[in-house]
Amino acid sequence: MPAKKIVLIIDASVGLTRDDLDMLHSLEEHQKNIIVVANKVDKIKPAKYQEQLKAIKELIGVHQIIPFSAKDKIGDVELLKEIL
């Protein structure tokens, strides 16, 4: 039985790497309900925040993206709601 949801964690301050995209495409072969956690959003300069998240969203397509920062407690409640 496939997992109900899969969480892929990426470094949002770097953006999607080739390895991130390869992993996403591999996961898509087996699972449709993928949540992409864009970690380390606290490291993105405020002026670039929306632009960086938009670029990530364009590359991940239909999958849900959750901006996240453990340091600044961003996205923790939303992520818990999605995985529990």
PyMOL Python script that loads the backbone (N, CA, C, O; Angstrom):
from pymol import cmd

cmd.read_pdbstr("""\
ATOM      1  N   MET A   1       0.836  -1.173   0.000  1.00  0.00           N
ATOM      2  CA  MET A   1       0.000   0.000   0.000  1.00  0.00           C
ATOM      3  C   MET A   1       0.890   1.249   0.000  1.00  0.00           C
ATOM      4  O   MET A   1       1.753   1.387   0.866  1.00  0.00           O
ATOM      5  N   PRO A   2       0.689   2.160  -0.963  1.00  0.00           N
ATOM      6  CA  PRO A   2       1.526   3.353  -1.015  1.00  0.00           C
ATOM      7  C   PRO A   2       1.236   4.295   0.154  1.00  0.00           C
ATOM      8  O   PRO A   2       0.156   4.272   0.743  1.00  0.00           O
ATOM      9  N   ALA A   3       2.218   5.109   0.463  1.00  0.00           N
ATOM     10  CA  ALA A   3       2.046   6.103   1.524  1.00  0.00           C
ATOM     11  C   ALA A   3       0.936   7.071   1.143  1.00  0.00           C
ATOM     12  O   ALA A   3       0.703   7.327  -0.038  1.00  0.00           O
ATOM     13  N   LYS A   4       0.258   7.604   2.140  1.00  0.00           N
ATOM     14  CA  LYS A   4      -0.804   8.572   1.862  1.00  0.00           C
ATOM     15  C   LYS A   4      -0.221   9.894   1.393  1.00  0.00           C
ATOM     16  O   LYS A   4      -0.755  10.528   0.482  1.00  0.00           O
ATOM     17  N   LYS A   5       0.871  10.308   2.013  1.00  0.00           N
ATOM     18  CA  LYS A   5       1.544  11.548   1.637  1.00  0.00           C
ATOM     19  C   LYS A   5       3.045  11.349   1.763  1.00  0.00           C
ATOM     20  O   LYS A   5       3.523  10.613   2.626  1.00  0.00           O
ATOM     21  N   ILE A   6       3.765  12.009   0.899  1.00  0.00           N
ATOM     22  CA  ILE A   6       5.221  12.008   0.972  1.00  0.00           C
ATOM     23  C   ILE A   6       5.664  13.452   1.123  1.00  0.00           C
ATOM     24  O   ILE A   6       5.145  14.342   0.450  1.00  0.00           O
ATOM     25  N   VAL A   7       6.625  13.682   2.008  1.00  0.00           N
ATOM     26  CA  VAL A   7       7.161  15.017   2.226  1.00  0.00           C
ATOM     27  C   VAL A   7       8.572  15.071   1.646  1.00  0.00           C
ATOM     28  O   VAL A   7       9.442  14.284   2.021  1.00  0.00           O
ATOM     29  N   LEU A   8       8.783  16.002   0.733  1.00  0.00           N
ATOM     30  CA  LEU A   8      10.104  16.251   0.160  1.00  0.00           C
ATOM     31  C   LEU A   8      10.582  17.588   0.706  1.00  0.00           C
ATOM     32  O   LEU A   8       9.932  18.615   0.510  1.00  0.00           O
ATOM     33  N   ILE A   9      11.717  17.573   1.388  1.00  0.00           N
ATOM     34  CA  ILE A   9      12.249  18.798   1.988  1.00  0.00           C
ATOM     35  C   ILE A   9      13.365  19.337   1.104  1.00  0.00           C
ATOM     36  O   ILE A   9      14.316  18.630   0.771  1.00  0.00           O
ATOM     37  N   ILE A  10      13.224  20.606   0.732  1.00  0.00           N
ATOM     38  CA  ILE A  10      14.248  21.260  -0.077  1.00  0.00           C
ATOM     39  C   ILE A  10      14.765  22.487   0.671  1.00  0.00           C
ATOM     40  O   ILE A  10      14.120  22.984   1.594  1.00  0.00           O
ATOM     41  N   ASP A  11      15.922  22.961   0.265  1.00  0.00           N
ATOM     42  CA  ASP A  11      16.498  24.176   0.839  1.00  0.00           C
ATOM     43  C   ASP A  11      16.023  25.359   0.006  1.00  0.00           C
ATOM     44  O   ASP A  11      16.536  25.598  -1.087  1.00  0.00           O
ATOM     45  N   ALA A  12      15.052  26.094   0.514  1.00  0.00           N
ATOM     46  CA  ALA A  12      14.465  27.205  -0.237  1.00  0.00           C
ATOM     47  C   ALA A  12      15.460  28.326  -0.479  1.00  0.00           C
ATOM     48  O   ALA A  12      15.322  29.073  -1.447  1.00  0.00           O
ATOM     49  N   SER A  13      16.452  28.455   0.378  1.00  0.00           N
ATOM     50  CA  SER A  13      17.425  29.527   0.193  1.00  0.00           C
ATOM     51  C   SER A  13      18.317  29.270  -1.015  1.00  0.00           C
ATOM     52  O   SER A  13      18.915  30.194  -1.565  1.00  0.00           O
ATOM     53  N   VAL A  14      18.400  28.011  -1.421  1.00  0.00           N
ATOM     54  CA  VAL A  14      19.180  27.626  -2.598  1.00  0.00           C
ATOM     55  C   VAL A  14      18.274  27.508  -3.823  1.00  0.00           C
ATOM     56  O   VAL A  14      18.700  27.775  -4.947  1.00  0.00           O
ATOM     57  N   GLY A  15      17.036  27.112  -3.598  1.00  0.00           N
ATOM     58  CA  GLY A  15      16.125  26.825  -4.706  1.00  0.00           C
ATOM     59  C   GLY A  15      16.198  25.351  -5.054  1.00  0.00           C
ATOM     60  O   GLY A  15      16.936  24.591  -4.426  1.00  0.00           O
ATOM     61  N   LEU A  16      15.438  24.951  -6.048  1.00  0.00           N
ATOM     62  CA  LEU A  16      15.427  23.543  -6.444  1.00  0.00           C
ATOM     63  C   LEU A  16      16.708  23.198  -7.189  1.00  0.00           C
ATOM     64  O   LEU A  16      17.087  23.868  -8.149  1.00  0.00           O
ATOM     65  N   THR A  17      17.359  22.151  -6.733  1.00  0.00           N
ATOM     66  CA  THR A  17      18.564  21.674  -7.411  1.00  0.00           C
ATOM     67  C   THR A  17      18.175  20.563  -8.376  1.00  0.00           C
ATOM     68  O   THR A  17      17.042  20.082  -8.360  1.00  0.00           O
ATOM     69  N   ARG A  18      19.108  20.166  -9.202  1.00  0.00           N
ATOM     70  CA  ARG A  18      18.880  19.049 -10.122  1.00  0.00           C
ATOM     71  C   ARG A  18      18.529  17.795  -9.320  1.00  0.00           C
ATOM     72  O   ARG A  18      17.645  17.033  -9.712  1.00  0.00           O
ATOM     73  N   ASP A  19      19.220  17.581  -8.198  1.00  0.00           N
ATOM     74  CA  ASP A  19      18.930  16.414  -7.354  1.00  0.00           C
ATOM     75  C   ASP A  19      17.515  16.478  -6.779  1.00  0.00           C
ATOM     76  O   ASP A  19      16.828  15.459  -6.706  1.00  0.00           O
ATOM     77  N   ASP A  20      17.080  17.671  -6.372  1.00  0.00           N
ATOM     78  CA  ASP A  20      15.710  17.833  -5.865  1.00  0.00           C
ATOM     79  C   ASP A  20      14.694  17.451  -6.937  1.00  0.00           C
ATOM     80  O   ASP A  20      13.735  16.728  -6.668  1.00  0.00           O
ATOM     81  N   LEU A  21      14.915  17.942  -8.148  1.00  0.00           N
ATOM     82  CA  LEU A  21      13.988  17.643  -9.247  1.00  0.00           C
ATOM     83  C   LEU A  21      14.000  16.166  -9.603  1.00  0.00           C
ATOM     84  O   LEU A  21      12.953  15.584  -9.883  1.00  0.00           O
ATOM     85  N   ASP A  22      15.186  15.554  -9.595  1.00  0.00           N
ATOM     86  CA  ASP A  22      15.277  14.115  -9.863  1.00  0.00           C
ATOM     87  C   ASP A  22      14.500  13.326  -8.818  1.00  0.00           C
ATOM     88  O   ASP A  22      13.780  12.385  -9.153  1.00  0.00           O
ATOM     89  N   MET A  23      14.644  13.708  -7.551  1.00  0.00           N
ATOM     90  CA  MET A  23      13.922  13.022  -6.477  1.00  0.00           C
ATOM     91  C   MET A  23      12.424  13.225  -6.635  1.00  0.00           C
ATOM     92  O   MET A  23      11.654  12.278  -6.474  1.00  0.00           O
ATOM     93  N   LEU A  24      12.002  14.434  -6.946  1.00  0.00           N
ATOM     94  CA  LEU A  24      10.586  14.719  -7.134  1.00  0.00           C
ATOM     95  C   LEU A  24      10.010  13.859  -8.250  1.00  0.00           C
ATOM     96  O   LEU A  24       8.945  13.263  -8.091  1.00  0.00           O
ATOM     97  N   HIS A  25      10.706  13.794  -9.371  1.00  0.00           N
ATOM     98  CA  HIS A  25      10.214  12.991 -10.495  1.00  0.00           C
ATOM     99  C   HIS A  25      10.178  11.503 -10.149  1.00  0.00           C
ATOM    100  O   HIS A  25       9.269  10.789 -10.573  1.00  0.00           O
ATOM    101  N   SER A  26      11.151  11.040  -9.391  1.00  0.00           N
ATOM    102  CA  SER A  26      11.151   9.645  -8.952  1.00  0.00           C
ATOM    103  C   SER A  26       9.961   9.365  -8.032  1.00  0.00           C
ATOM    104  O   SER A  26       9.300   8.335  -8.165  1.00  0.00           O
ATOM    105  N   LEU A  27       9.693  10.269  -7.113  1.00  0.00           N
ATOM    106  CA  LEU A  27       8.550  10.109  -6.208  1.00  0.00           C
ATOM    107  C   LEU A  27       7.231  10.144  -6.967  1.00  0.00           C
ATOM    108  O   LEU A  27       6.294   9.425  -6.621  1.00  0.00           O
ATOM    109  N   GLU A  28       7.155  10.974  -7.995  1.00  0.00           N
ATOM    110  CA  GLU A  28       5.926  11.097  -8.781  1.00  0.00           C
ATOM    111  C   GLU A  28       5.561   9.792  -9.487  1.00  0.00           C
ATOM    112  O   GLU A  28       4.388   9.549  -9.771  1.00  0.00           O
ATOM    113  N   GLU A  29       6.542   8.964  -9.767  1.00  0.00           N
ATOM    114  CA  GLU A  29       6.267   7.679 -10.410  1.00  0.00           C
ATOM    115  C   GLU A  29       5.465   6.755  -9.499  1.00  0.00           C
ATOM    116  O   GLU A  29       4.756   5.869  -9.976  1.00  0.00           O
ATOM    117  N   HIS A  30       5.577   6.960  -8.198  1.00  0.00           N
ATOM    118  CA  HIS A  30       4.944   6.062  -7.233  1.00  0.00           C
ATOM    119  C   HIS A  30       3.861   6.719  -6.389  1.00  0.00           C
ATOM    120  O   HIS A  30       3.040   6.031  -5.782  1.00  0.00           O
ATOM    121  N   GLN A  31       3.857   8.026  -6.350  1.00  0.00           N
ATOM    122  CA  GLN A  31       2.970   8.719  -5.422  1.00  0.00           C
ATOM    123  C   GLN A  31       2.556  10.060  -6.009  1.00  0.00           C
ATOM    124  O   GLN A  31       3.382  10.792  -6.555  1.00  0.00           O
ATOM    125  N   LYS A  32       1.297  10.369  -5.896  1.00  0.00           N
ATOM    126  CA  LYS A  32       0.794  11.641  -6.416  1.00  0.00           C
ATOM    127  C   LYS A  32       0.666  12.712  -5.334  1.00  0.00           C
ATOM    128  O   LYS A  32       0.739  13.902  -5.641  1.00  0.00           O
ATOM    129  N   ASN A  33       0.481  12.319  -4.092  1.00  0.00           N
ATOM    130  CA  ASN A  33       0.254  13.276  -3.016  1.00  0.00           C
ATOM    131  C   ASN A  33       1.581  13.623  -2.342  1.00  0.00           C
ATOM    132  O   ASN A  33       1.942  13.052  -1.312  1.00  0.00           O
ATOM    133  N   ILE A  34       2.297  14.571  -2.948  1.00  0.00           N
ATOM    134  CA  ILE A  34       3.616  14.973  -2.462  1.00  0.00           C
ATOM    135  C   ILE A  34       3.529  16.396  -1.925  1.00  0.00           C
ATOM    136  O   ILE A  34       2.994  17.291  -2.579  1.00  0.00           O
ATOM    137  N   ILE A  35       4.057  16.584  -0.738  1.00  0.00           N
ATOM    138  CA  ILE A  35       4.145  17.910  -0.133  1.00  0.00           C
ATOM    139  C   ILE A  35       5.611  18.326  -0.182  1.00  0.00           C
ATOM    140  O   ILE A  35       6.484  17.600   0.293  1.00  0.00           O
ATOM    141  N   VAL A  36       5.875  19.484  -0.753  1.00  0.00           N
ATOM    142  CA  VAL A  36       7.240  20.000  -0.808  1.00  0.00           C
ATOM    143  C   VAL A  36       7.398  21.036   0.301  1.00  0.00           C
ATOM    144  O   VAL A  36       6.718  22.062   0.315  1.00  0.00           O
ATOM    145  N   VAL A  37       8.302  20.750   1.220  1.00  0.00           N
ATOM    146  CA  VAL A  37       8.589  21.676   2.310  1.00  0.00           C
ATOM    147  C   VAL A  37       9.798  22.507   1.900  1.00  0.00           C
ATOM    148  O   VAL A  37      10.905  21.991   1.743  1.00  0.00           O
ATOM    149  N   ALA A  38       9.563  23.798   1.730  1.00  0.00           N
ATOM    150  CA  ALA A  38      10.630  24.729   1.356  1.00  0.00           C
ATOM    151  C   ALA A  38      11.266  25.238   2.649  1.00  0.00           C
ATOM    152  O   ALA A  38      10.843  26.247   3.213  1.00  0.00           O
ATOM    153  N   ASN A  39      12.281  24.525   3.098  1.00  0.00           N
ATOM    154  CA  ASN A  39      12.929  24.797   4.372  1.00  0.00           C
ATOM    155  C   ASN A  39      13.885  25.992   4.257  1.00  0.00           C
ATOM    156  O   ASN A  39      14.303  26.364   3.161  1.00  0.00           O
ATOM    157  N   LYS A  40      14.211  26.566   5.377  1.00  0.00           N
ATOM    158  CA  LYS A  40      15.172  27.672   5.489  1.00  0.00           C
ATOM    159  C   LYS A  40      14.706  28.950   4.804  1.00  0.00           C
ATOM    160  O   LYS A  40      15.525  29.706   4.279  1.00  0.00           O
ATOM    161  N   VAL A  41      13.395  29.199   4.804  1.00  0.00           N
ATOM    162  CA  VAL A  41      12.912  30.442   4.195  1.00  0.00           C
ATOM    163  C   VAL A  41      13.410  31.671   4.958  1.00  0.00           C
ATOM    164  O   VAL A  41      13.410  32.778   4.420  1.00  0.00           O
ATOM    165  N   ASP A  42      13.831  31.480   6.197  1.00  0.00           N
ATOM    166  CA  ASP A  42      14.377  32.603   6.969  1.00  0.00           C
ATOM    167  C   ASP A  42      15.682  33.128   6.379  1.00  0.00           C
ATOM    168  O   ASP A  42      16.086  34.252   6.677  1.00  0.00           O
ATOM    169  N   LYS A  43      16.339  32.333   5.552  1.00  0.00           N
ATOM    170  CA  LYS A  43      17.608  32.745   4.946  1.00  0.00           C
ATOM    171  C   LYS A  43      17.426  33.490   3.625  1.00  0.00           C
ATOM    172  O   LYS A  43      18.399  33.964   3.040  1.00  0.00           O
ATOM    173  N   ILE A  44      16.187  33.594   3.157  1.00  0.00           N
ATOM    174  CA  ILE A  44      15.920  34.319   1.912  1.00  0.00           C
ATOM    175  C   ILE A  44      15.720  35.793   2.254  1.00  0.00           C
ATOM    176  O   ILE A  44      14.975  36.129   3.175  1.00  0.00           O
ATOM    177  N   LYS A  45      16.384  36.662   1.514  1.00  0.00           N
ATOM    178  CA  LYS A  45      16.217  38.099   1.738  1.00  0.00           C
ATOM    179  C   LYS A  45      14.767  38.477   1.460  1.00  0.00           C
ATOM    180  O   LYS A  45      14.177  38.000   0.490  1.00  0.00           O
ATOM    181  N   PRO A  46      14.187  39.333   2.307  1.00  0.00           N
ATOM    182  CA  PRO A  46      12.771  39.707   2.138  1.00  0.00           C
ATOM    183  C   PRO A  46      12.419  40.165   0.723  1.00  0.00           C
ATOM    184  O   PRO A  46      11.336  39.857   0.227  1.00  0.00           O
ATOM    185  N   ALA A  47      13.310  40.885   0.080  1.00  0.00           N
ATOM    186  CA  ALA A  47      13.032  41.381  -1.276  1.00  0.00           C
ATOM    187  C   ALA A  47      12.953  40.249  -2.300  1.00  0.00           C
ATOM    188  O   ALA A  47      12.354  40.419  -3.361  1.00  0.00           O
ATOM    189  N   LYS A  48      13.547  39.107  -1.995  1.00  0.00           N
ATOM    190  CA  LYS A  48      13.585  37.974  -2.929  1.00  0.00           C
ATOM    191  C   LYS A  48      12.629  36.844  -2.553  1.00  0.00           C
ATOM    192  O   LYS A  48      12.484  35.877  -3.302  1.00  0.00           O
ATOM    193  N   TYR A  49      11.974  36.962  -1.393  1.00  0.00           N
ATOM    194  CA  TYR A  49      11.154  35.879  -0.847  1.00  0.00           C
ATOM    195  C   TYR A  49      10.076  35.406  -1.822  1.00  0.00           C
ATOM    196  O   TYR A  49      10.036  34.224  -2.166  1.00  0.00           O
ATOM    197  N   GLN A  50       9.212  36.299  -2.269  1.00  0.00           N
ATOM    198  CA  GLN A  50       8.111  35.917  -3.164  1.00  0.00           C
ATOM    199  C   GLN A  50       8.637  35.375  -4.489  1.00  0.00           C
ATOM    200  O   GLN A  50       8.110  34.400  -5.024  1.00  0.00           O
ATOM    201  N   GLU A  51       9.671  36.009  -5.007  1.00  0.00           N
ATOM    202  CA  GLU A  51      10.269  35.570  -6.272  1.00  0.00           C
ATOM    203  C   GLU A  51      10.828  34.150  -6.154  1.00  0.00           C
ATOM    204  O   GLU A  51      10.639  33.328  -7.051  1.00  0.00           O
ATOM    205  N   GLN A  52      11.511  33.868  -5.051  1.00  0.00           N
ATOM    206  CA  GLN A  52      12.102  32.540  -4.848  1.00  0.00           C
ATOM    207  C   GLN A  52      11.014  31.472  -4.706  1.00  0.00           C
ATOM    208  O   GLN A  52      11.123  30.398  -5.297  1.00  0.00           O
ATOM    209  N   LEU A  53       9.974  31.757  -3.933  1.00  0.00           N
ATOM    210  CA  LEU A  53       8.891  30.784  -3.768  1.00  0.00           C
ATOM    211  C   LEU A  53       8.135  30.571  -5.076  1.00  0.00           C
ATOM    212  O   LEU A  53       7.723  29.451  -5.377  1.00  0.00           O
ATOM    213  N   LYS A  54       7.953  31.617  -5.843  1.00  0.00           N
ATOM    214  CA  LYS A  54       7.283  31.493  -7.140  1.00  0.00           C
ATOM    215  C   LYS A  54       8.100  30.604  -8.078  1.00  0.00           C
ATOM    216  O   LYS A  54       7.538  29.763  -8.780  1.00  0.00           O
ATOM    217  N   ALA A  55       9.411  30.784  -8.094  1.00  0.00           N
ATOM    218  CA  ALA A  55      10.281  29.968  -8.946  1.00  0.00           C
ATOM    219  C   ALA A  55      10.203  28.495  -8.549  1.00  0.00           C
ATOM    220  O   ALA A  55      10.168  27.618  -9.412  1.00  0.00           O
ATOM    221  N   ILE A  56      10.174  28.229  -7.256  1.00  0.00           N
ATOM    222  CA  ILE A  56      10.054  26.847  -6.775  1.00  0.00           C
ATOM    223  C   ILE A  56       8.703  26.276  -7.185  1.00  0.00           C
ATOM    224  O   ILE A  56       8.630  25.155  -7.689  1.00  0.00           O
ATOM    225  N   LYS A  57       7.644  27.034  -6.974  1.00  0.00           N
ATOM    226  CA  LYS A  57       6.286  26.576  -7.311  1.00  0.00           C
ATOM    227  C   LYS A  57       6.168  26.254  -8.796  1.00  0.00           C
ATOM    228  O   LYS A  57       5.537  25.263  -9.164  1.00  0.00           O
ATOM    229  N   GLU A  58       6.761  27.068  -9.642  1.00  0.00           N
ATOM    230  CA  GLU A  58       6.702  26.818 -11.083  1.00  0.00           C
ATOM    231  C   GLU A  58       7.362  25.493 -11.442  1.00  0.00           C
ATOM    232  O   GLU A  58       6.912  24.804 -12.358  1.00  0.00           O
ATOM    233  N   LEU A  59       8.421  25.134 -10.733  1.00  0.00           N
ATOM    234  CA  LEU A  59       9.131  23.894 -11.035  1.00  0.00           C
ATOM    235  C   LEU A  59       8.467  22.657 -10.437  1.00  0.00           C
ATOM    236  O   LEU A  59       8.582  21.566 -10.996  1.00  0.00           O
ATOM    237  N   ILE A  60       7.775  22.811  -9.309  1.00  0.00           N
ATOM    238  CA  ILE A  60       7.165  21.623  -8.694  1.00  0.00           C
ATOM    239  C   ILE A  60       5.771  21.338  -9.224  1.00  0.00           C
ATOM    240  O   ILE A  60       5.226  20.261  -8.985  1.00  0.00           O
ATOM    241  N   GLY A  61       5.194  22.284  -9.935  1.00  0.00           N
ATOM    242  CA  GLY A  61       3.897  22.039 -10.565  1.00  0.00           C
ATOM    243  C   GLY A  61       2.750  21.978  -9.581  1.00  0.00           C
ATOM    244  O   GLY A  61       2.551  22.894  -8.783  1.00  0.00           O
ATOM    245  N   VAL A  62       1.994  20.892  -9.641  1.00  0.00           N
ATOM    246  CA  VAL A  62       0.730  20.792  -8.905  1.00  0.00           C
ATOM    247  C   VAL A  62       0.892  20.487  -7.416  1.00  0.00           C
ATOM    248  O   VAL A  62      -0.079  20.573  -6.663  1.00  0.00           O
ATOM    249  N   HIS A  63       2.068  20.143  -6.994  1.00  0.00           N
ATOM    250  CA  HIS A  63       2.268  19.728  -5.606  1.00  0.00           C
ATOM    251  C   HIS A  63       2.182  20.912  -4.641  1.00  0.00           C
ATOM    252  O   HIS A  63       2.533  22.044  -4.974  1.00  0.00           O
ATOM    253  N   GLN A  64       1.713  20.613  -3.463  1.00  0.00           N
ATOM    254  CA  GLN A  64       1.603  21.625  -2.414  1.00  0.00           C
ATOM    255  C   GLN A  64       2.996  22.018  -1.932  1.00  0.00           C
ATOM    256  O   GLN A  64       3.869  21.166  -1.770  1.00  0.00           O
ATOM    257  N   ILE A  65       3.192  23.296  -1.708  1.00  0.00           N
ATOM    258  CA  ILE A  65       4.454  23.785  -1.147  1.00  0.00           C
ATOM    259  C   ILE A  65       4.158  24.468   0.184  1.00  0.00           C
ATOM    260  O   ILE A  65       3.219  25.255   0.304  1.00  0.00           O
ATOM    261  N   ILE A  66       4.977  24.148   1.174  1.00  0.00           N
ATOM    262  CA  ILE A  66       4.836  24.764   2.491  1.00  0.00           C
ATOM    263  C   ILE A  66       6.147  25.476   2.821  1.00  0.00           C
ATOM    264  O   ILE A  66       7.162  24.820   3.054  1.00  0.00           O
ATOM    265  N   PRO A  67       6.137  26.814   2.844  1.00  0.00           N
ATOM    266  CA  PRO A  67       7.324  27.538   3.300  1.00  0.00           C
ATOM    267  C   PRO A  67       7.563  27.199   4.773  1.00  0.00           C
ATOM    268  O   PRO A  67       6.623  27.150   5.566  1.00  0.00           O
ATOM    269  N   PHE A  68       8.831  26.966   5.132  1.00  0.00           N
ATOM    270  CA  PHE A  68       9.119  26.464   6.473  1.00  0.00           C
ATOM    271  C   PHE A  68      10.419  27.056   7.008  1.00  0.00           C
ATOM    272  O   PHE A  68      11.386  27.247   6.271  1.00  0.00           O
ATOM    273  N   SER A  69      10.415  27.337   8.298  1.00  0.00           N
ATOM    274  CA  SER A  69      11.630  27.739   9.010  1.00  0.00           C
ATOM    275  C   SER A  69      11.500  27.281  10.454  1.00  0.00           C
ATOM    276  O   SER A  69      10.645  27.773  11.191  1.00  0.00           O
ATOM    277  N   ALA A  70      12.336  26.351  10.852  1.00  0.00           N
ATOM    278  CA  ALA A  70      12.329  25.919  12.250  1.00  0.00           C
ATOM    279  C   ALA A  70      12.800  27.063  13.144  1.00  0.00           C
ATOM    280  O   ALA A  70      12.298  27.243  14.254  1.00  0.00           O
ATOM    281  N   LYS A  71      13.759  27.824  12.656  1.00  0.00           N
ATOM    282  CA  LYS A  71      14.317  28.940  13.424  1.00  0.00           C
ATOM    283  C   LYS A  71      13.255  29.987  13.754  1.00  0.00           C
ATOM    284  O   LYS A  71      13.143  30.431  14.897  1.00  0.00           O
ATOM    285  N   ASP A  72      12.479  30.375  12.745  1.00  0.00           N
ATOM    286  CA  ASP A  72      11.478  31.424  12.932  1.00  0.00           C
ATOM    287  C   ASP A  72      10.060  30.882  13.136  1.00  0.00           C
ATOM    288  O   ASP A  72       9.096  31.645  13.192  1.00  0.00           O
ATOM    289  N   LYS A  73       9.950  29.568  13.246  1.00  0.00           N
ATOM    290  CA  LYS A  73       8.653  28.906  13.459  1.00  0.00           C
ATOM    291  C   LYS A  73       7.627  29.281  12.388  1.00  0.00           C
ATOM    292  O   LYS A  73       6.487  29.638  12.687  1.00  0.00           O
ATOM    293  N   ILE A  74       8.065  29.190  11.146  1.00  0.00           N
ATOM    294  CA  ILE A  74       7.191  29.446  10.000  1.00  0.00           C
ATOM    295  C   ILE A  74       6.781  28.096   9.409  1.00  0.00           C
ATOM    296  O   ILE A  74       7.631  27.246   9.144  1.00  0.00           O
ATOM    297  N   GLY A  75       5.501  27.906   9.206  1.00  0.00           N
ATOM    298  CA  GLY A  75       4.998  26.719   8.528  1.00  0.00           C
ATOM    299  C   GLY A  75       4.856  25.479   9.376  1.00  0.00           C
ATOM    300  O   GLY A  75       4.390  24.452   8.882  1.00  0.00           O
ATOM    301  N   ASP A  76       5.242  25.539  10.639  1.00  0.00           N
ATOM    302  CA  ASP A  76       5.196  24.337  11.471  1.00  0.00           C
ATOM    303  C   ASP A  76       3.774  23.844  11.707  1.00  0.00           C
ATOM    304  O   ASP A  76       3.514  22.641  11.653  1.00  0.00           O
ATOM    305  N   VAL A  77       2.862  24.759  11.965  1.00  0.00           N
ATOM    306  CA  VAL A  77       1.468  24.372  12.199  1.00  0.00           C
ATOM    307  C   VAL A  77       0.855  23.816  10.912  1.00  0.00           C
ATOM    308  O   VAL A  77       0.169  22.794  10.938  1.00  0.00           O
ATOM    309  N   GLU A  78       1.101  24.484   9.804  1.00  0.00           N
ATOM    310  CA  GLU A  78       0.557  24.025   8.525  1.00  0.00           C
ATOM    311  C   GLU A  78       1.080  22.634   8.161  1.00  0.00           C
ATOM    312  O   GLU A  78       0.316  21.785   7.700  1.00  0.00           O
ATOM    313  N   LEU A  79       2.368  22.401   8.364  1.00  0.00           N
ATOM    314  CA  LEU A  79       2.943  21.093   8.054  1.00  0.00           C
ATOM    315  C   LEU A  79       2.329  20.010   8.935  1.00  0.00           C
ATOM    316  O   LEU A  79       1.974  18.940   8.441  1.00  0.00           O
ATOM    317  N   LEU A  80       2.202  20.271  10.213  1.00  0.00           N
ATOM    318  CA  LEU A  80       1.592  19.286  11.112  1.00  0.00           C
ATOM    319  C   LEU A  80       0.161  18.958  10.707  1.00  0.00           C
ATOM    320  O   LEU A  80      -0.248  17.798  10.753  1.00  0.00           O
ATOM    321  N   LYS A  81      -0.598  19.968  10.312  1.00  0.00           N
ATOM    322  CA  LYS A  81      -1.975  19.728   9.866  1.00  0.00           C
ATOM    323  C   LYS A  81      -2.005  18.824   8.641  1.00  0.00           C
ATOM    324  O   LYS A  81      -2.899  17.988   8.506  1.00  0.00           O
ATOM    325  N   GLU A  82      -1.049  18.984   7.765  1.00  0.00           N
ATOM    326  CA  GLU A  82      -1.028  18.201   6.528  1.00  0.00           C
ATOM    327  C   GLU A  82      -0.597  16.756   6.740  1.00  0.00           C
ATOM    328  O   GLU A  82      -1.080  15.858   6.049  1.00  0.00           O
ATOM    329  N   ILE A  83       0.300  16.523   7.680  1.00  0.00           N
ATOM    330  CA  ILE A  83       0.823  15.163   7.821  1.00  0.00           C
ATOM    331  C   ILE A  83       0.137  14.339   8.904  1.00  0.00           C
ATOM    332  O   ILE A  83       0.308  13.121   8.952  1.00  0.00           O
ATOM    333  N   LEU A  84      -0.628  14.980   9.765  1.00  0.00           N
ATOM    334  CA  LEU A  84      -1.317  14.214  10.816  1.00  0.00           C
ATOM    335  C   LEU A  84      -2.742  13.892  10.432  1.00  0.00           C
ATOM    336  O   LEU A  84      -3.460  13.254  11.202  1.00  0.00           O
TER     337      LEU A  84
END
""", "prot")
cmd.dss("prot")
cmd.show_as("cartoon", "prot")
cmd.util.cbc("prot")
cmd.orient("prot")
